[in-house]
Amino acid sequence: MTEEINTTKAFQCSVGVATGCDWKAGSPLVVTGCMIMLCESGSADFTINSRRLMIKSGDIAFIVFDMVIVPVCISRDFEAKYIELDFDASQHIFFLVTSNRFWEYIYASPVFALPVALRRVVDRWFKQLDWISHHSSVTTAGKVFRNEMENFMLIMAEQVEMRLGLLGINPPKNRAWVMVNEFLGLLNRYYTRHHDVAFYADKLNVTPNYLNILVKRNIGVTAKQQINIQLGLVMKMLLDTTDLSVKEIAARLHYDDPSYLCRAFRKLTGSSPISYRNAYRTSSLSKIN
């Protein structure tokens, strides 16, 4: 993967090109903030939060830090330009620039086709950012990237909302909303090792009970439930895309006792890990045949 990185303390952004050789099927992508990908050629199948999606030429994808994304099948001619923002830069874009409605759409439809005219505009934007990364100092590039990404996201959000008829009064984003997103960002970084609410509450300088209440009010589940949902999504992905045993998956997720993970998985899905894997593979075979 080719990558040119521009860094300032306030805003970190990178641009590059991903090809069919850069990602390994079955291995989750690590996105610390937000990655915007514009597919130039070929196609790639992914699972995003256990949903099977395809990105192909002319599509754009928004991949966010709290999504679990795993490449399944990538064509040899796959090539995509990308822009990646770190966590703090992504939070800035989330909080100050774009609307809640836009991100609700992105979480529901992280991959979508661009109209031809809009694709030309987006393609020019990617080329412009790439030129800046090669021909500007780190300090200048950092300042310009911040402005250009704000402009880019404003236009993308408006174009999406205009097409969906979603323009209107944007619900306010308060400190609680920011803290919940910080929790989700921390969870994406530490979920494999830390399954307790106290760890995240300590990082955010609040009590576990307050964090549970705050998350419940903003996304409808408690912080503990969200931790379990994240672990459940990753376990589903590993059951779907690998031949790892339940014991091996438990070890990857730092569970000393695999039976505890099995009980948590059954509570989330209504089935045991082995039953889930068998049902998934039976369904996949029937679709092929």
C-alpha positions in Angstrom: 0.0 0.0 0.0 1.5 3.3 -1.0 0.9 6.1 1.5 2.0 9.7 2.0 1.4 11.0 5.5 0.9 14.6 6.6 1.0 15.2 10.3 0.3 18.1 12.6 -0.5 17.9 16.3 -4.0 19.1 15.6 -4.9 17.3 12.4 -3.5 14.0 11.0 -4.5 12.8 7.5 -2.9 10.4 4.9 -3.6 9.7 1.3 -2.6 6.7 -0.7 -3.7 3.9 -3.0 -4.8 0.4 -2.0 -4.5 -2.6 -4.4 -5.6 -6.2 -4.4 -2.3 -7.2 -2.9 -2.5 -5.0 0.2 -5.2 -6.7 2.2 -5.4 -10.3 3.3 -8.8 -12.0 3.2 -10.0 -12.8 6.7 -7.8 -10.3 8.4 -9.7 -7.3 9.9 -8.7 -3.8 8.7 -7.3 -1.5 11.3 -8.9 1.9 11.0 -8.0 4.3 13.9 -10.4 7.1 12.7 -12.1 7.3 9.4 -11.1 6.0 5.9 -12.7 7.3 2.7 -12.1 5.0 -0.2 -12.9 5.7 -3.9 -12.7 2.5 -6.0 -11.0 3.0 -9.4 -11.1 -0.5 -10.8 -12.0 -4.1 -9.9 -14.0 -5.0 -6.8 -13.7 -6.2 -3.2 -16.1 -8.0 -1.0 -16.1 -7.1 2.7 -18.1 -7.9 5.8 -18.8 -4.7 7.7 -20.3 -5.5 11.1 -21.1 -8.9 9.7 -23.0 -7.6 6.7 -21.6 -8.7 3.3 -20.9 -5.6 1.0 -19.1 -5.1 -2.2 -17.2 -2.0 -3.4 -16.7 -1.7 -7.2 -15.5 0.8 -9.7 -17.3 4.2 -9.1 -18.3 3.4 -5.5 -17.2 5.3 -2.4 -16.8 3.8 1.0 -16.8 5.5 4.4 -15.1 3.2 7.0 -15.3 4.4 10.6 -13.3 3.4 13.7 -16.1 1.5 15.4 -16.9 -0.7 12.3 -15.6 -4.2 12.1 -14.5 -4.6 8.5 -12.9 -7.8 7.1 -11.9 -8.4 3.4 -13.5 -11.6 2.1 -12.6 -11.6 -1.6 -10.5 -9.0 -3.5 -10.1 -9.0 -7.3 -6.5 -8.8 -8.6 -7.3 -5.6 -10.5 -8.8 -3.9 -7.5 -7.4 -0.4 -6.9 -8.8 2.3 -4.7 -7.7 5.7 -3.7 -8.1 6.5 0.0 -8.0 9.3 2.5 -7.5 8.3 6.1 -8.0 10.6 9.2 -6.8 9.7 12.6 -9.2 9.4 15.6 -8.9 13.1 16.7 -9.3 14.4 13.2 -12.3 12.2 12.7 -13.9 13.4 15.9 -13.4 17.0 14.6 -15.2 16.1 11.4 -18.0 14.2 13.3 -18.5 17.0 15.9 -18.0 20.3 14.1 -18.6 19.8 10.4 -21.2 17.2 9.4 -24.7 16.3 10.6 -25.9 13.4 12.7 -28.2 12.5 9.8 -25.2 12.0 7.4 -23.5 9.7 9.7 -26.6 7.7 10.4 -26.8 7.1 6.7 -23.1 6.2 6.5 -23.5 3.6 9.3 -26.5 2.1 7.4 -24.9 2.3 4.0 -21.1 2.6 4.3 -20.6 1.8 0.6 -22.6 3.5 -2.2 -22.3 4.5 -5.9 -21.5 8.0 -6.8 -23.4 9.8 -9.7 -21.0 10.3 -12.6 -20.8 14.1 -12.2 -20.1 13.8 -8.5 -17.5 11.1 -9.0 -15.6 13.5 -11.2 -15.6 16.1 -8.5 -14.5 13.6 -5.8 -11.8 12.2 -8.1 -10.4 15.7 -8.6 -10.4 16.2 -4.8 -8.4 13.0 -4.2 -5.9 14.1 -6.9 -5.6 17.6 -5.3 -4.9 16.1 -1.8 -2.4 13.7 -3.3 -0.6 16.6 -5.0 -0.5 18.6 -1.7 1.0 15.6 0.1 3.8 15.4 -2.4 4.6 19.1 -2.9 3.9 20.9 0.5 5.7 21.0 3.8 4.3 19.1 6.7 3.1 22.3 8.4 1.4 23.7 5.3 -0.1 20.3 4.3 -1.6 19.8 7.8 -3.3 23.2 7.6 -4.5 22.7 4.0 -5.7 19.2 4.7 -7.8 20.4 7.6 -9.6 23.0 5.4 -9.9 20.7 2.4 -11.3 17.8 4.4 -13.9 20.1 6.1 -14.9 21.3 2.7 -15.0 17.8 1.2 -17.1 16.4 4.1 -19.5 19.3 4.0 -20.1 18.8 0.3 -20.4 15.0 0.5 -22.9 15.3 3.4 -25.0 17.8 1.6 -25.1 15.8 -1.6 -26.1 12.7 0.3 -28.8 14.5 2.2 -30.1 16.3 -0.8 -30.6 13.0 -2.6 -32.3 11.4 0.4 -34.4 14.4 1.3 -32.8 14.6 4.7 -31.9 18.3 4.9 -33.4 20.1 7.8 -32.6 21.1 11.4 -29.6 19.1 12.6 -30.0 17.7 16.2 -27.4 19.4 18.5 -24.2 17.6 19.5 -23.4 18.1 23.1 -20.6 17.0 25.5 -22.4 13.7 26.2 -22.5 12.9 22.4 -18.7 13.6 22.2 -18.0 11.3 25.2 -20.0 8.5 23.8 -18.1 8.7 20.6 -14.8 8.8 22.5 -16.0 5.6 24.3 -16.7 3.9 20.9 -13.2 4.9 19.7 -11.6 3.5 22.8 -13.6 0.4 22.5 -12.5 -0.1 18.9 -8.9 0.1 20.1 -9.0 -2.0 23.3 -12.0 -4.5 23.0 -9.7 -7.5 22.5 -8.1 -7.0 25.9 -10.5 -5.0 28.0 -14.1 -6.2 28.4 -15.0 -4.3 31.6 -16.8 -0.9 31.7 -14.4 0.3 34.4 -11.4 0.4 32.1 -13.2 2.7 29.6 -14.8 4.8 32.4 -11.3 5.4 33.9 -10.0 6.5 30.5 -12.8 9.0 30.3 -12.6 10.2 33.9 -16.2 9.2 34.8 -17.7 6.4 36.9 -18.7 3.1 35.2 -22.3 3.7 36.2 -22.4 7.2 34.7 -20.8 5.8 31.4 -23.5 3.1 31.3 -26.2 5.7 31.7 -24.7 8.1 29.1 -24.2 5.4 26.5 -27.7 4.1 27.1 -29.3 7.5 26.6 -27.4 8.2 23.3 -27.3 4.8 21.5 -30.0 2.8 23.3 -27.7 0.2 25.0 -25.4 0.4 28.0 -21.7 0.6 27.7 -21.4 -3.1 28.8 -24.0 -4.2 26.2 -22.0 -2.2 23.6 -18.8 -4.0 24.6 -20.6 -7.4 24.2 -22.1 -6.3 20.9 -18.6 -5.4 19.6 -17.2 -8.7 20.8 -20.1 -10.6 19.2 -19.6 -8.9 15.8 -15.9 -9.8 15.9 -16.7 -13.4 16.9 -19.2 -13.7 14.1 -16.6 -12.4 11.6 -14.0 -15.0 12.8 -16.6 -17.8 12.7 -17.7 -16.7 9.2 -14.3 -16.1 7.6 -11.8 -18.4 9.4 -11.5 -22.0 10.6 -10.3 -21.0 14.1 -11.7 -23.1 16.9 -13.8 -21.5 19.6 -10.9 -22.0 22.0 -8.6 -20.1 19.5 -11.1 -17.3 19.1 -11.4 -17.0 22.9 -7.6 -16.8 23.2 -7.6 -14.0 20.5 -10.2 -12.1 22.5 -8.4 -12.7 25.8 -11.0 -14.9 27.4 -9.4 -17.3 29.9 -12.5 -19.4 29.9 -14.0 -20.2 26.4 -17.3 -21.3 28.0 -17.9 -17.7 29.2 -17.5 -16.4 25.7 -19.8 -19.1 24.4 -22.5 -18.1 26.9 -22.1 -14.4 26.0 -22.4 -15.3 22.3 -25.5 -17.4 22.8 -27.1 -14.6 24.8 -26.4 -12.2 21.8 -27.3 -14.5 19.0 -29.5 -17.2 20.4 -27.2 -20.0 19.2 -23.9 -21.5 20.1 -20.7 -20.5 18.1 -20.6 -23.9 16.4 -24.3 -23.9 15.5 -23.9 -20.4 14.1 -20.9 -21.4 12.0 -22.6 -24.4 10.6 -25.8 -22.5 9.8 -23.7 -19.7 8.1 -21.8 -22.2 5.9 -24.9 -24.2 5.0 -26.5 -21.0 3.9 -23.5 -19.9 1.9 -23.3 -23.3 0.1 -27.0 -23.1 -0.8 -26.6 -19.7 -2.3 -23.6 -21.0 -4.5 -25.6 -24.0 -5.6 
